[in-house]
Amino acid sequence: MTKDYDFIIIGAGPAGMTAAVYASRAGMKTALLEAGAPGGKLLKTHKISNWPGIKEEPGSQLAMDMFEHSTSFGAVYEYGNVTEIRDGERKQVLCEDGTIFTAPAVLVATGTKERLLNIPGEQEHIGKGISYCAVCDGAFFRDKETAVIGGGNSALEEAVYLTQFASKVYLIMRRDVFRAEKAVIDTVLSNPKIELLQNYIPLQVLDNEGRVGGLEISHTKSGETKVLPVSGIFPYIGADPITGFLKDLPVLDKQGYMVVNSNMETAVPLLFGAGDVCQKELRQVVTAASDGAIAAQTAFRKLQESGFF
C-alpha cells in the first residue's frame, strides 16, 4: 500500500508534533508517522516544570495536549515502524508492514532510546525488575528498595519520583560529580529516602526466581564490591539516536546523530532533522519544539520556491 503526502514527519514527540502544527497550518498535506504512542520522552517524564507558561504539569498531560493540537489543523496520525528512507523527487518512507509513504519533503524526529548497561543479567530481567521508565513502573515497587543509575537530570528526577513508592532509593553514580541542575541536586540531597553511592558502577544483576533479586556494584577507586538488596533497577546512563533506517544516507555523524544546519536541513535536499535525534548541546522539550517549527517552515518555503504549491 502506498500513501502520498506533501510532508511526512517521522516521530510524534515534541519536535514532530510541533512540526505537524506548523506544516498543516501552512496548508501542507501532512502525515505524523509514529510506531508507538504520541508524546516521545514526555510519556516517561513525571513532571514538566520548564515549559513556558506552565509551572508544573505531568509529562503525559503535556503530551496529550500537544497531540490534540498537532492534529487539529488536518495532520493525519499514521502508524508505522520505519525501516528505510529512499531519496528521490518524491521520497519513499518504507515501513515494516510493507506500507510506503511518499512525499517531496520528510522530517525525521525520532528522538533517542535509552542506553543499556550491558552487564550480566540485564537483558533477561528487562520488564522483570529492570525498567527504563520510573513514571511507567515506579508503582510496582511500593515498599521495596530500588536503584537508579546515573548522575544527570533524568536520573535524579526519577530517583525523587520513586521515593513516593519505594522504601529506599540508591542513586548510583560512576563519578562524584553531578551532571544535573542545582535545583534538582538540592532536592535529591534533602530527601531522606535517597542514599547516594558515588564512584560506583554496576557489575551484574542478580536473579530471584526470574525477577531482579539484587544488584552487585563495584567502587571505581578501591575495587570494593557490594550487593544492594533491590527489587527494581532504573538505568539512566544516556541515550542513542534512533537513526538506523538512515544508515545509507549521508546525514549522520559518527555517533549516529543527524547533522543539520540552522534551518534543520541535512545534506539531502528536503530531508530534515529535528529534536533529540540531531547533533546539539541542549536536548529539552522547548528546543525540540523550536526545531520542529523551523523544519516545517523551511520545508514549506522550499516547496513553494520549487513550484510544488
C-alpha positions as a Markdown table, in Angstrom:
| # | Residue | x | y | z |
|---|---|---|---|---|
| 1 | Met | 0.0 | 0.0 | 0.0 |
| 2 | Thr | 1.3 | 3.5 | -0.9 |
| 3 | Lys | 0.1 | 6.7 | 0.7 |
| 4 | Asp | 1.0 | 10.1 | -0.7 |
| 5 | Tyr | 1.6 | 13.3 | 1.3 |
| 6 | Asp | 3.2 | 16.7 | 0.9 |
| 7 | Phe | 5.2 | 16.4 | 4.1 |
| 8 | Ile | 5.9 | 13.3 | 6.2 |
| 9 | Ile | 7.0 | 13.7 | 9.9 |
| 10 | Ile | 8.6 | 10.6 | 11.4 |
| 11 | Gly | 8.2 | 10.6 | 15.2 |
| 12 | Ala | 5.5 | 12.1 | 17.3 |
| 13 | Gly | 7.5 | 13.7 | 20.1 |
| 14 | Pro | 7.5 | 17.4 | 20.8 |
| 15 | Ala | 9.6 | 18.1 | 17.7 |
| 16 | Gly | 7.4 | 16.1 | 15.4 |
| 17 | Met | 4.1 | 17.3 | 16.9 |
| 18 | Thr | 5.2 | 21.0 | 16.7 |
| 19 | Ala | 6.2 | 20.5 | 13.1 |
| 20 | Ala | 2.7 | 19.0 | 12.4 |
| 21 | Val | 1.1 | 22.1 | 13.7 |
| 22 | Tyr | 3.2 | 24.4 | 11.5 |
| 23 | Ala | 3.0 | 22.2 | 8.4 |
| 24 | Ser | -0.7 | 21.7 | 8.5 |
| 25 | Arg | -1.4 | 25.3 | 9.3 |
| 26 | Ala | 0.6 | 26.2 | 6.2 |
| 27 | Gly | -1.7 | 24.0 | 4.1 |
| 28 | Met | 0.6 | 21.0 | 3.5 |
| 29 | Lys | -1.0 | 17.6 | 3.5 |
| 30 | Thr | 0.9 | 16.2 | 6.5 |
| 31 | Ala | 1.4 | 12.7 | 7.9 |
| 32 | Leu | 2.6 | 12.3 | 11.5 |
| 33 | Leu | 4.1 | 8.8 | 11.5 |
| 34 | Glu | 4.8 | 7.0 | 14.7 |
| 35 | Ala | 5.4 | 3.4 | 15.8 |
| 36 | Gly | 4.1 | 3.9 | 19.4 |
| 37 | Ala | 2.1 | 6.3 | 21.4 |
| 38 | Pro | 2.5 | 10.0 | 20.7 |
| 39 | Gly | 4.5 | 12.0 | 23.2 |
| 40 | Gly | 8.0 | 10.7 | 23.0 |
| 41 | Lys | 10.0 | 11.2 | 26.2 |
| 42 | Leu | 7.2 | 13.2 | 27.6 |
| 43 | Leu | 5.4 | 10.0 | 28.4 |
| 44 | Lys | 8.2 | 8.9 | 30.6 |
| 45 | Thr | 8.6 | 12.2 | 32.4 |
| 46 | His | 6.8 | 12.6 | 35.8 |
| 47 | Lys | 6.6 | 16.4 | 35.8 |
| 48 | Ile | 7.5 | 19.2 | 33.3 |
| 49 | Ser | 8.4 | 22.4 | 35.0 |
| 50 | Asn | 10.4 | 24.2 | 32.3 |
| 51 | Trp | 7.8 | 24.6 | 29.6 |
| 52 | Pro | 7.0 | 28.3 | 29.4 |
| 53 | Gly | 3.5 | 29.2 | 30.7 |
| 54 | Ile | 3.1 | 26.0 | 32.7 |
| 55 | Lys | 4.7 | 26.0 | 36.1 |
| 56 | Glu | 4.3 | 22.2 | 36.5 |
| 57 | Glu | 2.4 | 19.6 | 34.7 |
| 58 | Pro | 2.6 | 15.8 | 34.2 |
| 59 | Gly | 4.6 | 14.9 | 31.1 |
| 60 | Ser | 1.7 | 12.7 | 29.9 |
| 61 | Gln | -0.7 | 15.6 | 30.1 |
| 62 | Leu | 1.5 | 17.9 | 28.0 |
| 63 | Ala | 1.9 | 15.0 | 25.5 |
| 64 | Met | -1.8 | 14.6 | 25.1 |
| 65 | Asp | -2.3 | 18.4 | 24.8 |
| 66 | Met | 0.4 | 18.6 | 22.1 |
| 67 | Phe | -1.1 | 15.6 | 20.2 |
| 68 | Glu | -4.6 | 17.1 | 20.1 |
| 69 | His | -3.1 | 20.3 | 18.9 |
| 70 | Ser | -0.9 | 18.6 | 16.3 |
| 71 | Thr | -3.8 | 17.0 | 14.6 |
| 72 | Ser | -6.3 | 19.9 | 14.9 |
| 73 | Phe | -5.3 | 21.5 | 11.6 |
| 74 | Gly | -5.6 | 18.4 | 9.5 |
| 75 | Ala | -2.3 | 16.5 | 10.1 |
| 76 | Val | -3.0 | 12.7 | 9.8 |
| 77 | Tyr | -1.7 | 10.4 | 12.5 |
| 78 | Glu | -0.3 | 7.3 | 10.9 |
| 79 | Tyr | 1.1 | 4.2 | 12.5 |
| 80 | Gly | 4.3 | 2.8 | 11.1 |
| 81 | Asn | 7.7 | 1.4 | 12.1 |
| 82 | Val | 10.1 | 3.0 | 9.5 |
| 83 | Thr | 12.8 | 0.7 | 8.1 |
| 84 | Glu | 14.3 | 2.8 | 5.3 |
| 85 | Ile | 14.0 | 6.2 | 3.5 |
| 86 | Arg | 14.8 | 6.3 | -0.2 |
| 87 | Asp | 15.7 | 9.6 | -1.7 |
| 88 | Gly | 14.1 | 10.9 | -4.9 |
| 89 | Glu | 11.8 | 13.6 | -6.3 |
| 90 | Arg | 9.2 | 12.0 | -4.0 |
| 91 | Lys | 11.0 | 10.4 | -1.1 |
| 92 | Gln | 9.8 | 7.0 | -0.1 |
| 93 | Val | 9.4 | 6.1 | 3.6 |
| 94 | Leu | 9.3 | 2.3 | 3.9 |
| 95 | Cys | 7.6 | 0.7 | 6.9 |
| 96 | Glu | 7.9 | -2.8 | 8.5 |
| 97 | Asp | 4.4 | -3.8 | 7.5 |
| 98 | Gly | 5.0 | -3.0 | 3.8 |
| 99 | Thr | 3.3 | 0.4 | 3.7 |
| 100 | Ile | 5.2 | 3.0 | 1.7 |
| 101 | Phe | 4.6 | 6.7 | 2.4 |
| 102 | Thr | 5.8 | 9.2 | -0.2 |
| 103 | Ala | 6.3 | 12.9 | -0.1 |
| 104 | Pro | 8.7 | 15.5 | -1.6 |
| 105 | Ala | 9.8 | 16.5 | 2.0 |
| 106 | Val | 10.4 | 14.4 | 5.0 |
| 107 | Leu | 11.3 | 15.3 | 8.6 |
| 108 | Val | 13.0 | 12.8 | 10.9 |
| 109 | Ala | 12.2 | 13.5 | 14.6 |
| 110 | Thr | 12.6 | 10.0 | 16.1 |
| 111 | Gly | 14.5 | 11.0 | 19.2 |
| 112 | Thr | 16.7 | 8.7 | 21.2 |
| 113 | Lys | 16.4 | 5.4 | 23.0 |
| 114 | Glu | 17.8 | 4.6 | 26.4 |
| 115 | Arg | 21.3 | 3.2 | 26.6 |
| 116 | Leu | 21.7 | -0.3 | 28.1 |
| 117 | Leu | 24.1 | -1.1 | 31.0 |
| 118 | Asn | 25.5 | -4.1 | 29.1 |
| 119 | Ile | 26.1 | -6.1 | 32.2 |
| 120 | Pro | 25.3 | -9.8 | 33.0 |
| 121 | Gly | 21.7 | -10.3 | 34.0 |
| 122 | Glu | 20.3 | -7.1 | 32.3 |
| 123 | Gln | 18.7 | -8.4 | 29.2 |
| 124 | Glu | 16.8 | -11.3 | 30.9 |
| 125 | His | 15.4 | -9.0 | 33.6 |
| 126 | Ile | 14.1 | -6.2 | 31.4 |
| 127 | Gly | 10.5 | -5.9 | 32.4 |
| 128 | Lys | 11.1 | -8.2 | 35.3 |
| 129 | Gly | 12.5 | -5.6 | 37.7 |
| 130 | Ile | 14.6 | -3.6 | 35.2 |
| 131 | Ser | 12.8 | -0.6 | 33.8 |
| 132 | Tyr | 13.8 | 2.5 | 31.8 |
| 133 | Cys | 10.8 | 4.4 | 32.9 |
| 134 | Ala | 10.2 | 5.2 | 36.6 |
| 135 | Val | 7.0 | 7.0 | 35.8 |
| 136 | Cys | 5.6 | 4.0 | 34.0 |
| 137 | Asp | 6.7 | 1.3 | 36.5 |
| 138 | Gly | 7.5 | 3.0 | 39.8 |
| 139 | Ala | 4.3 | 2.0 | 41.5 |
| 140 | Phe | 5.2 | -1.7 | 41.1 |
| 141 | Phe | 7.9 | -1.2 | 43.7 |
| 142 | Arg | 5.9 | 0.1 | 46.6 |
| 143 | Asp | 7.7 | -0.5 | 49.9 |
| 144 | Lys | 10.7 | -2.1 | 48.1 |
| 145 | Glu | 14.2 | -1.0 | 47.6 |
| 146 | Thr | 15.2 | 0.3 | 44.2 |
| 147 | Ala | 18.3 | 1.6 | 42.4 |
| 148 | Val | 18.7 | 4.4 | 39.9 |
| 149 | Ile | 21.8 | 4.5 | 37.9 |
| 150 | Gly | 23.1 | 7.9 | 36.5 |
| 151 | Gly | 24.1 | 11.4 | 37.5 |
| 152 | Gly | 22.1 | 13.6 | 35.1 |
| 153 | Asn | 18.8 | 15.4 | 35.4 |
| 154 | Ser | 16.7 | 12.3 | 34.3 |
| 155 | Ala | 18.3 | 10.0 | 36.9 |
| 156 | Leu | 17.9 | 12.5 | 39.7 |
| 157 | Glu | 14.4 | 13.4 | 38.9 |
| 158 | Glu | 13.3 | 9.7 | 38.6 |
| 159 | Ala | 15.1 | 8.9 | 41.9 |
| 160 | Val | 13.0 | 11.6 | 43.6 |
| 161 | Tyr | 9.8 | 10.3 | 41.9 |
| 162 | Leu | 10.5 | 6.7 | 43.1 |
| 163 | Thr | 10.6 | 7.9 | 46.7 |
| 164 | Gln | 6.8 | 8.1 | 46.5 |
| 165 | Phe | 6.7 | 4.3 | 46.4 |
| 166 | Ala | 10.0 | 2.7 | 47.3 |
| 167 | Ser | 11.2 | 2.3 | 50.9 |
| 168 | Lys | 14.7 | 3.3 | 49.7 |
| 169 | Val | 16.3 | 4.5 | 46.5 |
| 170 | Tyr | 20.0 | 4.0 | 45.9 |
| 171 | Leu | 21.4 | 6.6 | 43.5 |
| 172 | Ile | 24.5 | 5.1 | 41.8 |
| 173 | Met | 26.9 | 7.4 | 40.0 |
| 174 | Arg | 30.1 | 6.5 | 38.2 |
| 175 | Arg | 31.7 | 9.7 | 39.3 |
| 176 | Asp | 31.4 | 12.1 | 42.3 |
| 177 | Val | 30.2 | 15.0 | 40.1 |
| 178 | Phe | 26.6 | 15.6 | 39.2 |
| 179 | Arg | 25.5 | 16.4 | 35.7 |
| 180 | Ala | 22.2 | 18.0 | 36.8 |
| 181 | Glu | 20.7 | 21.3 | 37.6 |
| 182 | Lys | 21.3 | 22.7 | 41.1 |
| 183 | Ala | 17.6 | 22.7 | 42.0 |
| 184 | Val | 17.3 | 19.0 | 41.2 |
| 185 | Ile | 20.5 | 18.2 | 43.1 |
| 186 | Asp | 19.3 | 20.0 | 46.2 |
| 187 | Thr | 16.0 | 18.1 | 46.1 |
| 188 | Val | 17.9 | 14.8 | 45.9 |
| 189 | Leu | 20.3 | 15.7 | 48.7 |
| 190 | Ser | 17.5 | 16.7 | 51.0 |
| 191 | Asn | 15.4 | 13.5 | 50.5 |
| 192 | Pro | 16.0 | 11.0 | 53.4 |
| 193 | Lys | 14.9 | 8.1 | 51.2 |
| 194 | Ile | 17.7 | 8.5 | 48.8 |
| 195 | Glu | 21.2 | 7.1 | 49.5 |
| 196 | Leu | 23.9 | 8.5 | 47.3 |
| 197 | Leu | 26.5 | 6.0 | 46.1 |
| 198 | Gln | 29.2 | 7.9 | 44.1 |
| 199 | Asn | 32.1 | 6.4 | 42.3 |
| 200 | Tyr | 30.3 | 3.1 | 41.9 |
| 201 | Ile | 29.5 | 1.1 | 38.7 |
| 202 | Pro | 27.0 | -1.8 | 38.3 |
| 203 | Leu | 28.6 | -5.2 | 37.8 |
| 204 | Gln | 25.7 | -7.6 | 37.5 |
| 205 | Val | 22.0 | -8.1 | 38.1 |
| 206 | Leu | 21.2 | -10.9 | 40.5 |
| 207 | Asp | 18.2 | -13.2 | 40.0 |
| 208 | Asn | 15.5 | -14.2 | 42.4 |
| 209 | Glu | 13.0 | -16.7 | 40.9 |
| 210 | Gly | 13.0 | -15.0 | 37.5 |
| 211 | Arg | 13.0 | -11.4 | 38.8 |
| 212 | Val | 15.6 | -8.9 | 39.9 |
| 213 | Gly | 17.0 | -10.1 | 43.3 |
| 214 | Gly | 19.8 | -7.6 | 43.7 |
| 215 | Leu | 22.5 | -5.5 | 42.1 |
| 216 | Glu | 26.2 | -6.1 | 42.5 |
| 217 | Ile | 28.2 | -2.9 | 42.3 |
| 218 | Ser | 31.9 | -2.0 | 42.5 |
| 219 | His | 33.8 | 1.1 | 43.7 |
| 220 | Thr | 35.7 | 2.6 | 40.8 |
| 221 | Lys | 38.7 | 3.5 | 43.0 |
| 222 | Ser | 39.0 | 0.8 | 45.7 |
| 223 | Gly | 37.5 | -2.1 | 43.7 |
| 224 | Glu | 35.3 | -2.9 | 46.7 |
| 225 | Thr | 32.1 | -4.8 | 45.7 |
| 226 | Lys | 28.8 | -5.0 | 47.5 |
| 227 | Val | 25.3 | -6.3 | 46.7 |
| 228 | Leu | 22.3 | -4.0 | 47.0 |
| 229 | Pro | 19.1 | -5.8 | 48.0 |
| 230 | Val | 17.0 | -4.1 | 45.4 |
| 231 | Ser | 13.9 | -5.4 | 43.5 |
| 232 | Gly | 13.9 | -2.6 | 40.9 |
| 233 | Ile | 16.7 | -1.1 | 38.8 |
| 234 | Phe | 16.3 | 2.0 | 36.7 |
| 235 | Pro | 19.2 | 2.9 | 34.4 |
| 236 | Tyr | 19.6 | 6.5 | 33.2 |
| 237 | Ile | 23.0 | 6.5 | 31.7 |
| 238 | Gly | 22.4 | 8.3 | 28.4 |
| 239 | Ala | 20.7 | 7.6 | 25.1 |
| 240 | Asp | 21.5 | 6.8 | 21.5 |
| 241 | Pro | 19.7 | 8.3 | 18.4 |
| 242 | Ile | 17.1 | 6.2 | 16.6 |
| 243 | Thr | 18.5 | 6.6 | 13.1 |
| 244 | Gly | 19.3 | 3.0 | 11.9 |
| 245 | Phe | 17.0 | 3.5 | 8.9 |
| 246 | Leu | 19.1 | 6.4 | 7.7 |
| 247 | Lys | 22.4 | 4.5 | 7.6 |
| 248 | Asp | 22.5 | 4.6 | 3.7 |
| 249 | Leu | 22.1 | 8.4 | 3.5 |
| 250 | Pro | 24.9 | 10.9 | 4.2 |
| 251 | Val | 23.2 | 12.6 | 7.1 |
| 252 | Leu | 24.7 | 11.1 | 10.2 |
| 253 | Asp | 27.8 | 11.8 | 12.4 |
| 254 | Lys | 29.9 | 9.0 | 13.9 |
| 255 | Gln | 27.6 | 8.6 | 16.9 |
| 256 | Gly | 24.5 | 8.3 | 14.6 |
| 257 | Tyr | 23.1 | 11.7 | 15.3 |
| 258 | Met | 21.7 | 13.7 | 12.3 |
| 259 | Val | 23.8 | 16.6 | 11.1 |
| 260 | Val | 21.6 | 19.6 | 10.3 |
| 261 | Asn | 22.1 | 23.4 | 9.7 |
| 262 | Ser | 20.2 | 26.2 | 11.4 |
| 263 | Asn | 17.2 | 25.5 | 9.1 |
| 264 | Met | 17.2 | 21.9 | 10.2 |
| 265 | Glu | 18.3 | 20.8 | 6.7 |
| 266 | Thr | 20.6 | 17.8 | 6.1 |
| 267 | Ala | 22.9 | 17.1 | 3.2 |
| 268 | Val | 20.0 | 15.5 | 1.4 |
| 269 | Pro | 17.7 | 18.2 | -0.1 |
| 270 | Leu | 14.2 | 18.3 | 1.6 |
| 271 | Leu | 15.2 | 15.8 | 4.2 |
| 272 | Phe | 15.2 | 17.4 | 7.6 |
| 273 | Gly | 16.0 | 16.5 | 11.2 |
| 274 | Ala | 14.6 | 17.9 | 14.5 |
| 275 | Gly | 14.7 | 17.3 | 18.2 |
| 276 | Asp | 16.9 | 15.0 | 20.2 |
| 277 | Val | 17.9 | 13.0 | 17.1 |
| 278 | Cys | 20.1 | 15.9 | 15.9 |
| 279 | Gln | 23.6 | 17.0 | 16.9 |
| 280 | Lys | 23.1 | 19.6 | 19.6 |
| 281 | Glu | 24.1 | 20.7 | 23.1 |
| 282 | Leu | 20.7 | 21.1 | 24.7 |
| 283 | Arg | 18.0 | 18.4 | 24.4 |
| 284 | Gln | 14.9 | 19.8 | 26.0 |
| 285 | Val | 11.2 | 19.9 | 25.1 |
| 286 | Val | 11.4 | 23.6 | 24.3 |
| 287 | Thr | 14.4 | 23.2 | 21.9 |
| 288 | Ala | 12.7 | 20.2 | 20.2 |
| 289 | Ala | 9.6 | 22.2 | 19.6 |
| 290 | Ser | 11.7 | 25.0 | 18.1 |
| 291 | Asp | 13.5 | 22.6 | 15.8 |
| 292 | Gly | 10.1 | 21.2 | 14.6 |
| 293 | Ala | 8.7 | 24.7 | 13.8 |
| 294 | Ile | 11.8 | 25.7 | 11.9 |
| 295 | Ala | 11.9 | 22.4 | 9.9 |
| 296 | Ala | 8.2 | 22.7 | 8.9 |
| 297 | Gln | 8.6 | 26.3 | 7.9 |
| 298 | Thr | 11.7 | 25.6 | 5.9 |
| 299 | Ala | 10.1 | 22.7 | 4.1 |
| 300 | Phe | 7.1 | 24.8 | 3.2 |
| 301 | Arg | 9.3 | 27.6 | 1.9 |
| 302 | Lys | 11.5 | 25.3 | -0.1 |
| 303 | Leu | 8.5 | 23.5 | -1.7 |
| 304 | Gln | 6.9 | 26.9 | -2.6 |
| 305 | Glu | 10.1 | 28.0 | -4.2 |
| 306 | Ser | 10.3 | 24.8 | -6.3 |
| 307 | Gly | 6.8 | 25.4 | -7.6 |
| 308 | Phe | 5.3 | 22.4 | -5.7 |
| 309 | Phe | 2.5 | 24.6 | -4.4 |
